C-alpha cells in the first residue's frame, strides 16, 4: 500500500511539472503549439470552439517517447 502511495505522489508531481512546462511553452513566441495546421477553430457569433488535434497528436508522441525512455532507463 505504501508503494502505491509513493507512485501516486510521483505521478502527481510529474503532472504538475508537465503542466508547468506546457504553460511556459505556450508563452514562448514562434513555437506555434496550438496554432498548427490541422488544429480546428470554429467561431460563430459569441461562441468559439478550439480543437487542437495535431497539437494533441504531437504531444502524445513526445510524451510516449519520454515515458518509454524513462521505462527503458529504469530497467537497466
WOSUL-V497587 format. One record per residue. N is the residue number from 0. PSI is psi in whole degrees, -180 to 180 (none if undefined). Layout:
((N;PSI) (N;PSI))
//
This chain:
((0;-35) (1;-39) (2;-38) (3;-39) (4;-43) (5;-40) (6;-40) (7;-39) (8;-43) (9;-45) (10;-38) (11;-45) (12;-40) (13;-42) (14;-41) (15;-43) (16;-45) (17;-42) (18;-42) (19;-41) (20;-43) (21;-37) (22;-41) (23;-41) (24;-38) (25;-22) (26;-12) (27;127) (28;148) (29;-10) (30;-37) (31;4) (32;130) (33;-9) (34;33) (35;155) (36;131) (37;-19) (38;130) (39;130) (40;126) (41;124) (42;120) (43;119) (44;-122) (45;3) (46;135) (47;128) (48;138) (49;128) (50;98) (51;69) (52;-54) (53;-40) (54;-41) (55;-40) (56;-44) (57;-45) (58;-37) (59;-44) (60;-46) (61;-46) (62;-35) (63;-44) (64;-43) (65;-42) (66;-42) (67;-39) (68;-43) (69;-39) (70;-43) (71;-43) (72;-32) (73;-21) (74;-12) (75;none))
//
